[in-house]
Amino acid sequence: MESNLLIAVLSSITLILVLIIRFKIPAFIALLIASISAGLIAGMDPVSLMTTIKDGMGKSLGFIATVVGLGAIFGGILEHTGGAKTLAKWLLNLLGDKNTSSAMMITGLLVAVPVFFDVGIIILYPVIAALQRQTGKSLIYYAVPLIGGLAVGHAFIPPTPGPLAIAEILNIPLGNMIIWGFIVGIPCAILGGMVYGKYLGGKLFIEAKSSVSSIEEIENYKKPGINLVLPILLFPVLLIVFSTVIDSGMITFENAKTKSILSMLTHPFSALLLANLIAWYVLGIKRGMTKEVLADISTKSFYPIGVIILVTGAGGVFKEVLISTGIGDAIATSMQAAGIGIIAFAFITAMLVRILQGSATVAMITAGGLVAPLLVHYTLSSSQLALVGVAVASGATSFSHLNDSGFWMVKEVFGLTEPQAIRTWTVASTIIGFVGFGICLMLFYIL
């Protein structure tokens, strides 16, 4: 591995930390400065570097800006028509206060399988915000179990893109990947989500923020019941689940146009757009809320997401620059040459790529491609092969930090400072990753 690549990535990460924590430079600017610095130190052509920055911003925001915008309106309507509060009360009555964190973990785990991590946070934030206001406990008490479940569902269990790609690259039977993803992932979510969330929630108090300043003027409207709120909340999730069923080939279509139309209707964009229209009418208009008030809620729901979108885009820029330097491939190739064991190699390679470029999916795909050639030297059962895949997922989950869009999403949505986000999301993701690695290593030699 060329020394200038290592210097580039270490210096850029250090620069981000110094600019944000020491000099209080906005994260958007700090990430752009670090991206330019990393590219120049790594020897990128200045003109190509600017093109890479433009491409990185575009790739990141093409999906996220649309989802965050639609999700913000959906969340605002759900929260300020009283729907989120209704759901929170229902969860508390059904499970009791002691079991609510486990309910959020399970919810996150199941929702993340069909829904992207970022989408899950946006959709479910109003629920944990309402729980926080209802109980008076720290938002962390509910947020960490939620993101722990979301992280495991996103990285360990197909048909999300990362584990699906690993299964294809390593020729792992999809059923085995799903089964072992759940077996290994559940203890990870419990320890990194519920247990750590309970610990941190007792030390770090965060109050839920409101996206609408005029909440008191809509307190007088009739609150919807759980029989309305729950189906509306689940509607976009179920649509996106159906999208994964369509893409998996489990359903065959004689007419290609029918499949194309259904794929469009079940895309996250369409699912959230339809969910907004339904929530607008059923939770708002039908229950006596004026169109003007609903429009005001929707408009004000956009205010907090400007920072989320810009910072997420800048994180995408940083990731794109680091990918363009080839740093992930260089490190993984060096480790492969060192002859490290297959489970450790799978975990460490994915972890290092994750640390250096941010995206868990990219880390999984990169590490999977480097693990695949080594498998010819091993005689593995189908379960052991699946554990190699889960070890890759574990490494790719660890150490989410300032170059990961998920880090900034957690920080901004939950209203955390950078140090608080590190204590919350970075530590939780690392616990999940290392617990997953330990379980995979143990099971690999038992089976």
TORKOL-4160 file (C-alpha; in steps of 0.2 Angstrom, whole numbers, padded with zeros to 4 digits, m for minus):
447
<pt num="1" X="0000" Y="0000" Z="0000"/>
<pt num="2" X="0007" Y="0017" Z="m0005"/>
<pt num="3" X="0011" Y="0028" Z="0010"/>
<pt num="4" X="0003" Y="0043" Z="0003"/>
<pt num="5" X="m0014" Y="0034" Z="0002"/>
<pt num="6" X="m0012" Y="0030" Z="0021"/>
<pt num="7" X="m0006" Y="0048" Z="0025"/>
<pt num="8" X="m0021" Y="0055" Z="0014"/>
<pt num="9" X="m0035" Y="0046" Z="0024"/>
<pt num="10" X="m0027" Y="0048" Z="0041"/>
<pt num="11" X="m0024" Y="0066" Z="0039"/>
<pt num="12" X="m0041" Y="0069" Z="0031"/>
<pt num="13" X="m0050" Y="0061" Z="0046"/>
<pt num="14" X="m0039" Y="0070" Z="0058"/>
<pt num="15" X="m0043" Y="0086" Z="0049"/>
<pt num="16" X="m0062" Y="0083" Z="0050"/>
<pt num="17" X="m0061" Y="0080" Z="0069"/>
<pt num="18" X="m0050" Y="0096" Z="0072"/>
<pt num="19" X="m0061" Y="0107" Z="0061"/>
<pt num="20" X="m0077" Y="0102" Z="0069"/>
<pt num="21" X="m0073" Y="0098" Z="0087"/>
<pt num="22" X="m0059" Y="0111" Z="0090"/>
<pt num="23" X="m0064" Y="0125" Z="0078"/>
<pt num="24" X="m0083" Y="0122" Z="0077"/>
<pt num="25" X="m0083" Y="0123" Z="0058"/>
<pt num="26" X="m0099" Y="0117" Z="0051"/>
<pt num="27" X="m0098" Y="0099" Z="0047"/>
<pt num="28" X="m0103" Y="0102" Z="0029"/>
<pt num="29" X="m0088" Y="0114" Z="0026"/>
<pt num="30" X="m0076" Y="0103" Z="0036"/>
<pt num="31" X="m0081" Y="0087" Z="0026"/>
<pt num="32" X="m0078" Y="0097" Z="0009"/>
<pt num="33" X="m0061" Y="0104" Z="0015"/>
<pt num="34" X="m0056" Y="0086" Z="0021"/>
<pt num="35" X="m0061" Y="0079" Z="0004"/>
<pt num="36" X="m0051" Y="0091" Z="m0006"/>
<pt num="37" X="m0036" Y="0088" Z="0006"/>
<pt num="38" X="m0037" Y="0069" Z="0005"/>
<pt num="39" X="m0038" Y="0070" Z="m0014"/>
<pt num="40" X="m0023" Y="0081" Z="m0016"/>
<pt num="41" X="m0012" Y="0072" Z="m0004"/>
<pt num="42" X="m0016" Y="0056" Z="m0013"/>
<pt num="43" X="m0011" Y="0063" Z="m0029"/>
<pt num="44" X="m0027" Y="0066" Z="m0038"/>
<pt num="45" X="m0028" Y="0078" Z="m0052"/>
<pt num="46" X="m0036" Y="0094" Z="m0046"/>
<pt num="47" X="m0048" Y="0095" Z="m0060"/>
<pt num="48" X="m0053" Y="0076" Z="m0058"/>
<pt num="49" X="m0055" Y="0080" Z="m0039"/>
<pt num="50" X="m0068" Y="0093" Z="m0042"/>
<pt num="51" X="m0077" Y="0081" Z="m0054"/>
<pt num="52" X="m0076" Y="0068" Z="m0041"/>
<pt num="53" X="m0083" Y="0080" Z="m0028"/>
<pt num="54" X="m0098" Y="0085" Z="m0039"/>
<pt num="55" X="m0101" Y="0066" Z="m0043"/>
<pt num="56" X="m0101" Y="0062" Z="m0025"/>
<pt num="57" X="m0113" Y="0075" Z="m0020"/>
<pt num="58" X="m0125" Y="0070" Z="m0034"/>
<pt num="59" X="m0124" Y="0051" Z="m0030"/>
<pt num="60" X="m0128" Y="0054" Z="m0012"/>
<pt num="61" X="m0142" Y="0066" Z="m0014"/>
<pt num="62" X="m0151" Y="0058" Z="m0028"/>
<pt num="63" X="m0159" Y="0046" Z="m0016"/>
<pt num="64" X="m0157" Y="0053" Z="0001"/>
<pt num="65" X="m0164" Y="0071" Z="m0003"/>
<pt num="66" X="m0180" Y="0064" Z="m0010"/>
<pt num="67" X="m0183" Y="0051" Z="0004"/>
<pt num="68" X="m0178" Y="0064" Z="0018"/>
<pt num="69" X="m0190" Y="0077" Z="0011"/>
<pt num="70" X="m0205" Y="0065" Z="0009"/>
<pt num="71" X="m0201" Y="0057" Z="0026"/>
<pt num="72" X="m0200" Y="0074" Z="0035"/>
<pt num="73" X="m0217" Y="0078" Z="0029"/>
<pt num="74" X="m0224" Y="0061" Z="0034"/>
<pt num="75" X="m0216" Y="0062" Z="0051"/>
<pt num="76" X="m0222" Y="0080" Z="0054"/>
<pt num="77" X="m0240" Y="0075" Z="0050"/>
<pt num="78" X="m0239" Y="0059" Z="0060"/>
<pt num="79" X="m0232" Y="0069" Z="0075"/>
<pt num="80" X="m0242" Y="0084" Z="0075"/>
<pt num="81" X="m0259" Y="0077" Z="0071"/>
<pt num="82" X="m0256" Y="0067" Z="0087"/>
<pt num="83" X="m0253" Y="0050" Z="0077"/>
<pt num="84" X="m0236" Y="0047" Z="0085"/>
<pt num="85" X="m0242" Y="0051" Z="0102"/>
<pt num="86" X="m0256" Y="0038" Z="0099"/>
<pt num="87" X="m0244" Y="0025" Z="0094"/>
<pt num="88" X="m0232" Y="0029" Z="0109"/>
<pt num="89" X="m0247" Y="0027" Z="0121"/>
<pt num="90" X="m0252" Y="0011" Z="0113"/>
<pt num="91" X="m0234" Y="0003" Z="0114"/>
<pt num="92" X="m0233" Y="0008" Z="0132"/>
<pt num="93" X="m0250" Y="0001" Z="0136"/>
<pt num="94" X="m0246" Y="m0015" Z="0127"/>
<pt num="95" X="m0229" Y="m0019" Z="0133"/>
<pt num="96" X="m0226" Y="m0008" Z="0148"/>
<pt num="97" X="m0212" Y="0004" Z="0150"/>
<pt num="98" X="m0199" Y="m0009" Z="0154"/>
<pt num="99" X="m0202" Y="m0018" Z="0137"/>
<pt num="100" X="m0203" Y="m0002" Z="0126"/>
<pt num="101" X="m0184" Y="m0002" Z="0122"/>
<pt num="102" X="m0185" Y="m0020" Z="0116"/>
<pt num="103" X="m0201" Y="m0016" Z="0105"/>
<pt num="104" X="m0191" Y="m0002" Z="0097"/>
<pt num="105" X="m0176" Y="m0014" Z="0094"/>
<pt num="106" X="m0188" Y="m0027" Z="0086"/>
<pt num="107" X="m0196" Y="m0013" Z="0076"/>
<pt num="108" X="m0180" Y="m0007" Z="0069"/>
<pt num="109" X="m0174" Y="m0025" Z="0065"/>
<pt num="110" X="m0189" Y="m0029" Z="0055"/>
<pt num="111" X="m0191" Y="m0012" Z="0047"/>
<pt num="112" X="m0173" Y="m0011" Z="0041"/>
<pt num="113" X="m0175" Y="m0027" Z="0031"/>
<pt num="114" X="m0186" Y="m0020" Z="0017"/>
<pt num="115" X="m0182" Y="m0001" Z="0021"/>
<pt num="116" X="m0165" Y="0008" Z="0020"/>
<pt num="117" X="m0157" Y="0013" Z="0036"/>
<pt num="118" X="m0160" Y="0032" Z="0033"/>
<pt num="119" X="m0178" Y="0029" Z="0029"/>
<pt num="120" X="m0181" Y="0019" Z="0044"/>
<pt num="121" X="m0174" Y="0033" Z="0055"/>
<pt num="122" X="m0185" Y="0046" Z="0047"/>
<pt num="123" X="m0201" Y="0036" Z="0048"/>
<pt num="124" X="m0199" Y="0030" Z="0066"/>
<pt num="125" X="m0192" Y="0046" Z="0074"/>
<pt num="126" X="m0209" Y="0053" Z="0078"/>
<pt num="127" X="m0213" Y="0037" Z="0087"/>
<pt num="128" X="m0198" Y="0038" Z="0099"/>
<pt num="129" X="m0200" Y="0057" Z="0100"/>
<pt num="130" X="m0217" Y="0054" Z="0107"/>
<pt num="131" X="m0211" Y="0040" Z="0119"/>
<pt num="132" X="m0198" Y="0052" Z="0126"/>
<pt num="133" X="m0211" Y="0066" Z="0129"/>
<pt num="134" X="m0223" Y="0053" Z="0136"/>
<pt num="135" X="m0211" Y="0045" Z="0148"/>
<pt num="136" X="m0199" Y="0060" Z="0151"/>
<pt num="137" X="m0184" Y="0048" Z="0149"/>
<pt num="138" X="m0169" Y="0052" Z="0138"/>
<pt num="139" X="m0172" Y="0050" Z="0119"/>
<pt num="140" X="m0156" Y="0039" Z="0119"/>
<pt num="141" X="m0166" Y="0026" Z="0129"/>
<pt num="142" X="m0177" Y="0023" Z="0114"/>
<pt num="143" X="m0165" Y="0029" Z="0100"/>
<pt num="144" X="m0151" Y="0017" Z="0102"/>
<pt num="145" X="m0162" Y="0001" Z="0102"/>
<pt num="146" X="m0170" Y="0008" Z="0087"/>
<pt num="147" X="m0154" Y="0011" Z="0077"/>
<pt num="148" X="m0146" Y="m0005" Z="0084"/>
<pt num="149" X="m0161" Y="m0015" Z="0076"/>
<pt num="150" X="m0160" Y="m0004" Z="0060"/>
<pt num="151" X="m0141" Y="m0007" Z="0059"/>
<pt num="152" X="m0142" Y="m0026" Z="0060"/>
<pt num="153" X="m0157" Y="m0027" Z="0048"/>
<pt num="154" X="m0148" Y="m0016" Z="0036"/>
<pt num="155" X="m0131" Y="m0025" Z="0036"/>
<pt num="156" X="m0135" Y="m0043" Z="0041"/>
<pt num="157" X="m0151" Y="m0049" Z="0033"/>
<pt num="158" X="m0155" Y="m0049" Z="0014"/>
<pt num="159" X="m0163" Y="m0043" Z="0004"/>
<pt num="160" X="m0155" Y="m0026" Z="0009"/>
<pt num="161" X="m0141" Y="m0022" Z="m0004"/>
<pt num="162" X="m0126" Y="m0026" Z="0006"/>
<pt num="163" X="m0129" Y="m0044" Z="0012"/>
<pt num="164" X="m0138" Y="m0048" Z="m0004"/>
<pt num="165" X="m0122" Y="m0043" Z="m0013"/>
<pt num="166" X="m0111" Y="m0053" Z="m0001"/>
<pt num="167" X="m0122" Y="m0069" Z="m0004"/>
<pt num="168" X="m0120" Y="m0067" Z="m0023"/>
<pt num="169" X="m0102" Y="m0063" Z="m0022"/>
<pt num="170" X="m0098" Y="m0078" Z="m0011"/>
<pt num="171" X="m0111" Y="m0090" Z="m0018"/>
<pt num="172" X="m0120" Y="m0091" Z="m0001"/>
<pt num="173" X="m0138" Y="m0098" Z="m0002"/>
<pt num="174" X="m0149" Y="m0084" Z="0001"/>
<pt num="175" X="m0159" Y="m0094" Z="0014"/>
<pt num="176" X="m0143" Y="m0098" Z="0024"/>
<pt num="177" X="m0138" Y="m0079" Z="0024"/>
<pt num="178" X="m0155" Y="m0074" Z="0030"/>
<pt num="179" X="m0155" Y="m0087" Z="0044"/>
<pt num="180" X="m0137" Y="m0084" Z="0050"/>
<pt num="181" X="m0140" Y="m0066" Z="0048"/>
<pt num="182" X="m0154" Y="m0067" Z="0061"/>
<pt num="183" X="m0145" Y="m0079" Z="0072"/>
<pt num="184" X="m0130" Y="m0068" Z="0074"/>
<pt num="185" X="m0139" Y="m0052" Z="0072"/>
<pt num="186" X="m0151" Y="m0053" Z="0086"/>
<pt num="187" X="m0138" Y="m0054" Z="0100"/>
<pt num="188" X="m0129" Y="m0040" Z="0092"/>
<pt num="189" X="m0145" Y="m0029" Z="0092"/>
<pt num="190" X="m0148" Y="m0034" Z="0110"/>
<pt num="191" X="m0131" Y="m0029" Z="0116"/>
<pt num="192" X="m0127" Y="m0014" Z="0105"/>
<pt num="193" X="m0145" Y="m0008" Z="0105"/>
<pt num="194" X="m0155" Y="m0012" Z="0121"/>
<pt num="195" X="m0141" Y="m0015" Z="0133"/>
<pt num="196" X="m0130" Y="0000" Z="0128"/>
<pt num="197" X="m0145" Y="0011" Z="0125"/>
<pt num="198" X="m0151" Y="0008" Z="0143"/>
<pt num="199" X="m0133" Y="0011" Z="0150"/>
<pt num="200" X="m0131" Y="0027" Z="0139"/>
<pt num="201" X="m0148" Y="0033" Z="0142"/>
<pt num="202" X="m0145" Y="0034" Z="0161"/>
<pt num="203" X="m0129" Y="0045" Z="0157"/>
<pt num="204" X="m0134" Y="0056" Z="0142"/>
<pt num="205" X="m0151" Y="0065" Z="0143"/>
<pt num="206" X="m0157" Y="0071" Z="0126"/>
<pt num="207" X="m0174" Y="0079" Z="0124"/>
<pt num="208" X="m0184" Y="0076" Z="0108"/>
<pt num="209" X="m0185" Y="0091" Z="0096"/>
<pt num="210" X="m0200" Y="0097" Z="0087"/>
<pt num="211" X="m0200" Y="0101" Z="0069"/>
<pt num="212" X="m0215" Y="0112" Z="0070"/>
<pt num="213" X="m0215" Y="0128" Z="0081"/>
<pt num="214" X="m0234" Y="0130" Z="0081"/>
<pt num="215" X="m0239" Y="0113" Z="0089"/>
<pt num="216" X="m0250" Y="0121" Z="0102"/>
<pt num="217" X="m0262" Y="0127" Z="0089"/>
<pt num="218" X="m0266" Y="0109" Z="0083"/>
<pt num="219" X="m0268" Y="0102" Z="0100"/>
<pt num="220" X="m0286" Y="0105" Z="0099"/>
<pt num="221" X="m0290" Y="0094" Z="0085"/>
<pt num="222" X="m0296" Y="0076" Z="0088"/>
<pt num="223" X="m0282" Y="0063" Z="0090"/>
<pt num="224" X="m0283" Y="0048" Z="0078"/>
<pt num="225" X="m0284" Y="0030" Z="0086"/>
<pt num="226" X="m0272" Y="0017" Z="0084"/>
<pt num="227" X="m0283" Y="0008" Z="0071"/>
<pt num="228" X="m0279" Y="0022" Z="0059"/>
<pt num="229" X="m0261" Y="0027" Z="0064"/>
<pt num="230" X="m0254" Y="0009" Z="0064"/>
<pt num="231" X="m0259" Y="0005" Z="0046"/>
<pt num="232" X="m0253" Y="0022" Z="0039"/>
<pt num="233" X="m0236" Y="0020" Z="0047"/>
<pt num="234" X="m0235" Y="0002" Z="0041"/>
<pt num="235" X="m0241" Y="0006" Z="0023"/>
<pt num="236" X="m0225" Y="0013" Z="0016"/>
<pt num="237" X="m0215" Y="m0001" Z="0024"/>
<pt num="238" X="m0226" Y="m0015" Z="0017"/>
<pt num="239" X="m0226" Y="m0007" Z="0000"/>
<pt num="240" X="m0207" Y="m0007" Z="0000"/>
<pt num="241" X="m0207" Y="m0025" Z="0006"/>
<pt num="242" X="m0217" Y="m0030" Z="m0009"/>
<pt num="243" X="m0204" Y="m0021" Z="m0020"/>
<pt num="244" X="m0191" Y="m0033" Z="m0013"/>
<pt num="245" X="m0202" Y="m0048" Z="m0017"/>
<pt num="246" X="m0204" Y="m0042" Z="m0035"/>
<pt num="247" X="m0186" Y="m0039" Z="m0037"/>
<pt num="248" X="m0182" Y="m0056" Z="m0029"/>
<pt num="249" X="m0191" Y="m0065" Z="m0043"/>
<pt num="250" X="m0203" Y="m0074" Z="m0031"/>
<pt num="251" X="m0217" Y="m0068" Z="m0042"/>
<pt num="252" X="m0217" Y="m0071" Z="m0060"/>
<pt num="253" X="m0225" Y="m0058" Z="m0072"/>
<pt num="254" X="m0231" Y="m0063" Z="m0090"/>
<pt num="255" X="m0233" Y="m0045" Z="m0094"/>
<pt num="256" X="m0217" Y="m0035" Z="m0091"/>
<pt num="257" X="m0226" Y="m0018" Z="m0091"/>
<pt num="258" X="m0236" Y="m0024" Z="m0076"/>
<pt num="259" X="m0220" Y="m0028" Z="m0066"/>
<pt num="260" X="m0213" Y="m0011" Z="m0071"/>
<pt num="261" X="m0228" Y="m0002" Z="m0065"/>
<pt num="262" X="m0228" Y="m0012" Z="m0048"/>
<pt num="263" X="m0210" Y="m0009" Z="m0046"/>
<pt num="264" X="m0213" Y="0010" Z="m0048"/>
<pt num="265" X="m0228" Y="0010" Z="m0036"/>
<pt num="266" X="m0217" Y="0001" Z="m0023"/>
<pt num="267" X="m0202" Y="0011" Z="m0025"/>
<pt num="268" X="m0197" Y="0021" Z="m0008"/>
<pt num="269" X="m0201" Y="0037" Z="m0017"/>
<pt num="270" X="m0219" Y="0031" Z="m0022"/>
<pt num="271" X="m0222" Y="0023" Z="m0006"/>
<pt num="272" X="m0218" Y="0038" Z="0004"/>
<pt num="273" X="m0227" Y="0049" Z="m0008"/>
<pt num="274" X="m0243" Y="0039" Z="m0006"/>
<pt num="275" X="m0241" Y="0038" Z="0012"/>
<pt num="276" X="m0240" Y="0057" Z="0013"/>
<pt num="277" X="m0256" Y="0059" Z="0003"/>
<pt num="278" X="m0265" Y="0046" Z="0014"/>
<pt num="279" X="m0259" Y="0054" Z="0030"/>
<pt num="280" X="m0263" Y="0071" Z="0024"/>
<pt num="281" X="m0281" Y="0066" Z="0021"/>
<pt num="282" X="m0285" Y="0052" Z="0035"/>
<pt num="283" X="m0276" Y="0060" Z="0049"/>
<pt num="284" X="m0278" Y="0078" Z="0044"/>
<pt num="285" X="m0293" Y="0083" Z="0033"/>
<pt num="286" X="m0305" Y="0069" Z="0038"/>
<pt num="287" X="m0302" Y="0074" Z="0057"/>
<pt num="288" X="m0306" Y="0092" Z="0055"/>
<pt num="289" X="m0289" Y="0099" Z="0052"/>
<pt num="290" X="m0288" Y="0114" Z="0039"/>
<pt num="291" X="m0278" Y="0113" Z="0023"/>
<pt num="292" X="m0269" Y="0129" Z="0029"/>
<pt num="293" X="m0263" Y="0121" Z="0045"/>
<pt num="294" X="m0258" Y="0105" Z="0036"/>
<pt num="295" X="m0248" Y="0115" Z="0023"/>
<pt num="296" X="m0240" Y="0125" Z="0038"/>
<pt num="297" X="m0235" Y="0108" Z="0046"/>
<pt num="298" X="m0228" Y="0102" Z="0030"/>
<pt num="299" X="m0218" Y="0117" Z="0026"/>
<pt num="300" X="m0210" Y="0119" Z="0043"/>
<pt num="301" X="m0206" Y="0100" Z="0043"/>
<pt num="302" X="m0193" Y="0105" Z="0029"/>
<pt num="303" X="m0184" Y="0117" Z="0041"/>
<pt num="304" X="m0173" Y="0105" Z="0050"/>
<pt num="305" X="m0168" Y="0094" Z="0035"/>
<pt num="306" X="m0158" Y="0107" Z="0026"/>
<pt num="307" X="m0143" Y="0103" Z="0037"/>
<pt num="308" X="m0146" Y="0084" Z="0035"/>
<pt num="309" X="m0146" Y="0085" Z="0016"/>
<pt num="310" X="m0131" Y="0095" Z="0015"/>
<pt num="311" X="m0120" Y="0086" Z="0027"/>
<pt num="312" X="m0126" Y="0069" Z="0020"/>
<pt num="313" X="m0121" Y="0075" Z="0003"/>
<pt num="314" X="m0104" Y="0081" Z="0010"/>
<pt num="315" X="m0101" Y="0064" Z="0018"/>
<pt num="316" X="m0105" Y="0056" Z="0001"/>
<pt num="317" X="m0091" Y="0068" Z="m0007"/>
<pt num="318" X="m0079" Y="0062" Z="0006"/>
<pt num="319" X="m0083" Y="0044" Z="0003"/>
<pt num="320" X="m0081" Y="0046" Z="m0016"/>
<pt num="321" X="m0064" Y="0054" Z="m0015"/>
<pt num="322" X="m0058" Y="0040" Z="m0004"/>
<pt num="323" X="m0065" Y="0027" Z="m0016"/>
<pt num="324" X="m0056" Y="0036" Z="m0030"/>
<pt num="325" X="m0039" Y="0035" Z="m0022"/>
<pt num="326" X="m0040" Y="0016" Z="m0021"/>
<pt num="327" X="m0036" Y="0016" Z="m0002"/>
<pt num="328" X="m0049" Y="0002" Z="0002"/>
<pt num="329" X="m0042" Y="m0010" Z="m0011"/>
<pt num="330" X="m0024" Y="m0007" Z="m0006"/>
<pt num="331" X="m0027" Y="m0011" Z="0012"/>
<pt num="332" X="m0037" Y="m0027" Z="0009"/>
<pt num="333" X="m0024" Y="m0033" Z="m0004"/>
<pt num="334" X="m0010" Y="m0031" Z="0009"/>
<pt num="335" X="m0020" Y="m0041" Z="0022"/>
<pt num="336" X="m0024" Y="m0055" Z="0010"/>
<pt num="337" X="m0005" Y="m0056" Z="0007"/>
<pt num="338" X="m0002" Y="m0058" Z="0025"/>
<pt num="339" X="m0012" Y="m0074" Z="0027"/>
<pt num="340" X="m0024" Y="m0069" Z="0040"/>
<pt num="341" X="m0038" Y="m0082" Z="0044"/>
<pt num="342" X="m0054" Y="m0082" Z="0033"/>
<pt num="343" X="m0066" Y="m0075" Z="0047"/>
<pt num="344" X="m0054" Y="m0063" Z="0054"/>
<pt num="345" X="m0049" Y="m0057" Z="0036"/>
<pt num="346" X="m0067" Y="m0055" Z="0031"/>
<pt num="347" X="m0071" Y="m0045" Z="0047"/>
<pt num="348" X="m0055" Y="m0034" Z="0047"/>
<pt num="349" X="m0055" Y="m0030" Z="0029"/>
<pt num="350" X="m0073" Y="m0025" Z="0029"/>
<pt num="351" X="m0070" Y="m0015" Z="0045"/>
<pt num="352" X="m0055" Y="m0005" Z="0038"/>
<pt num="353" X="m0064" Y="m0001" Z="0022"/>
<pt num="354" X="m0079" Y="0005" Z="0032"/>
<pt num="355" X="m0068" Y="0016" Z="0043"/>
<pt num="356" X="m0059" Y="0023" Z="0028"/>
<pt num="357" X="m0073" Y="0026" Z="0016"/>
<pt num="358" X="m0089" Y="0026" Z="0027"/>
<pt num="359" X="m0102" Y="0016" Z="0017"/>
<pt num="360" X="m0107" Y="m0001" Z="0025"/>
<pt num="361" X="m0113" Y="m0007" Z="0008"/>
<pt num="362" X="m0097" Y="m0002" Z="m0001"/>
<pt num="363" X="m0087" Y="m0010" Z="0013"/>
<pt num="364" X="m0097" Y="m0026" Z="0011"/>
<pt num="365" X="m0095" Y="m0027" Z="m0008"/>
<pt num="366" X="m0076" Y="m0023" Z="m0007"/>
<pt num="367" X="m0072" Y="m0035" Z="0006"/>
<pt num="368" X="m0083" Y="m0049" Z="m0002"/>
<pt num="369" X="m0074" Y="m0047" Z="m0018"/>
<pt num="370" X="m0057" Y="m0049" Z="m0009"/>
<pt num="371" X="m0063" Y="m0064" Z="0002"/>
<pt num="372" X="m0071" Y="m0074" Z="m0013"/>
<pt num="373" X="m0054" Y="m0079" Z="m0021"/>
<pt num="374" X="m0048" Y="m0086" Z="m0004"/>
<pt num="375" X="m0063" Y="m0098" Z="m0002"/>
<pt num="376" X="m0056" Y="m0110" Z="m0015"/>
<pt num="377" X="m0043" Y="m0115" Z="m0002"/>
<pt num="378" X="m0056" Y="m0120" Z="0011"/>
<pt num="379" X="m0069" Y="m0134" Z="0012"/>
<pt num="380" X="m0083" Y="m0125" Z="0020"/>
<pt num="381" X="m0101" Y="m0131" Z="0025"/>
<pt num="382" X="m0115" Y="m0120" Z="0019"/>
<pt num="383" X="m0117" Y="m0113" Z="0037"/>
<pt num="384" X="m0099" Y="m0109" Z="0038"/>
<pt num="385" X="m0099" Y="m0100" Z="0022"/>
<pt num="386" X="m0114" Y="m0090" Z="0028"/>
<pt num="387" X="m0104" Y="m0086" Z="0044"/>
<pt num="388" X="m0090" Y="m0079" Z="0033"/>
<pt num="389" X="m0103" Y="m0068" Z="0024"/>
<pt num="390" X="m0110" Y="m0062" Z="0041"/>
<pt num="391" X="m0092" Y="m0058" Z="0047"/>
<pt num="392" X="m0090" Y="m0047" Z="0032"/>
<pt num="393" X="m0107" Y="m0038" Z="0037"/>
<pt num="394" X="m0100" Y="m0037" Z="0055"/>
<pt num="395" X="m0084" Y="m0028" Z="0050"/>
<pt num="396" X="m0094" Y="m0016" Z="0038"/>
<pt num="397" X="m0105" Y="m0011" Z="0053"/>
<pt num="398" X="m0091" Y="m0006" Z="0065"/>
<pt num="399" X="m0084" Y="0011" Z="0068"/>
<pt num="400" X="m0097" Y="0021" Z="0059"/>
<pt num="401" X="m0090" Y="0039" Z="0061"/>
<pt num="402" X="m0089" Y="0056" Z="0052"/>
<pt num="403" X="m0087" Y="0049" Z="0034"/>
<pt num="404" X="m0103" Y="0039" Z="0035"/>
<pt num="405" X="m0120" Y="0047" Z="0030"/>
<pt num="406" X="m0128" Y="0037" Z="0043"/>
<pt num="407" X="m0118" Y="0045" Z="0056"/>
<pt num="408" X="m0124" Y="0062" Z="0051"/>
<pt num="409" X="m0142" Y="0056" Z="0049"/>
<pt num="410" X="m0142" Y="0050" Z="0067"/>
<pt num="411" X="m0134" Y="0066" Z="0073"/>
<pt num="412" X="m0145" Y="0078" Z="0065"/>
<pt num="413" X="m0162" Y="0068" Z="0066"/>
<pt num="414" X="m0159" Y="0065" Z="0085"/>
<pt num="415" X="m0152" Y="0082" Z="0088"/>
<pt num="416" X="m0135" Y="0077" Z="0094"/>
<pt num="417" X="m0118" Y="0086" Z="0094"/>
<pt num="418" X="m0104" Y="0077" Z="0086"/>
<pt num="419" X="m0096" Y="0070" Z="0102"/>
<pt num="420" X="m0114" Y="0064" Z="0107"/>
<pt num="421" X="m0116" Y="0056" Z="0090"/>
<pt num="422" X="m0099" Y="0047" Z="0093"/>
<pt num="423" X="m0105" Y="0041" Z="0110"/>
<pt num="424" X="m0121" Y="0035" Z="0103"/>
<pt num="425" X="m0120" Y="0029" Z="0086"/>
<pt num="426" X="m0101" Y="0025" Z="0083"/>
<pt num="427" X="m0100" Y="0015" Z="0100"/>
<pt num="428" X="m0116" Y="0006" Z="0096"/>
<pt num="429" X="m0111" Y="0001" Z="0079"/>
<pt num="430" X="m0094" Y="m0005" Z="0085"/>
<pt num="431" X="m0102" Y="m0015" Z="0099"/>
<pt num="432" X="m0114" Y="m0023" Z="0085"/>
<pt num="433" X="m0099" Y="m0027" Z="0074"/>
<pt num="434" X="m0087" Y="m0034" Z="0087"/>
<pt num="435" X="m0101" Y="m0045" Z="0095"/>
<pt num="436" X="m0105" Y="m0051" Z="0077"/>
<pt num="437" X="m0087" Y="m0055" Z="0074"/>
<pt num="438" X="m0085" Y="m0065" Z="0090"/>
<pt num="439" X="m0101" Y="m0075" Z="0087"/>
<pt num="440" X="m0096" Y="m0079" Z="0069"/>
<pt num="441" X="m0078" Y="m0084" Z="0075"/>
<pt num="442" X="m0085" Y="m0096" Z="0088"/>
<pt num="443" X="m0099" Y="m0104" Z="0078"/>
<pt num="444" X="m0087" Y="m0106" Z="0063"/>
<pt num="445" X="m0076" Y="m0118" Z="0073"/>
<pt num="446" X="m0090" Y="m0127" Z="0081"/>
<pt num="447" X="m0100" Y="m0131" Z="0066"/>
